[in-house]
Amino acid sequence: MILTSHRTALCILLLAVALLGGCRNQPKQHSWSSADSARIVQEILAHRAEADSFFRFDPSSPFLRDTTIEYRGIHWFPPDVRFCFTSKLYKYDQAETVVVLGTKGEERRHARYGYFLLNYQGTRHKLNVYKFTPYDAKRYALYKDHLSVWFTDETTGKESYNVGRYVEVGTENPDPEYEYTIDLNRAYNPYCAYSALFSCAIPRKEDRLAFAVHAGEKKYHMDEGEH
């Protein structure tokens, strides 16, 4: 589904390098080299192939856990290196524990730990970074240093899932000058996008990006109307 042929992948790769060669960097403007752009697109395509394999074959896949739904392949926006950003982590003076609602109405608590600054088309956008808290004891024990972002944007409820999308950033680096890669081409839908068995965190109003993120995963049910 994702990598139908080496020729298709190569065409996407060359198009992205030729036309989309600038990935924005914060705090300073930055353009990826052609070699880096090619590498980024290759990594995006490999990531999508891994995602497809997971959904088809992994026992923890929502499509294997819920036998009432059928896996028909993930819909993706074309790879676009303009939606690949780098930023330092700007930590809040005190991490605030905030309530994040789930899609089934339950309250969750997450630490609003800091934020990234994304420079898109000359405008800086703030994107909050969250961590698990001891309220979610199981996940906290495993992922207490893990950084996550979630967001809505101008595609939400139109081309992309009406609840919002997530990006896993990875483990916090102890170096305060470390620059993280926030690749919105890896933005994914939570499991509630596929099955009613699952509940997922709803991005807060402050987690909205004021531009259209034509990158990452689209709606799974393409016939959904605008919400």
Secondary structure, DSSP 8 states (H G I E B T S, - for coil): -----HHHHHHHHHHHHHH-----BSSS-----HHHHHHHHHHHHHHHHHHHHHHHH-TT-HHHH-TTS------B----GGGEEEEE-EEEEEEEEEEEEBTTS-EEEEEEEEEEEEEETTEEEEEEEEEE-TTSHHHHHHHTTEEEEEEB-TTBTTTB-SS-EEEEEEE--S-TT-EEEEEGGG-B--GGGT-TT---B---GGGB-SS----SB--SSTT----
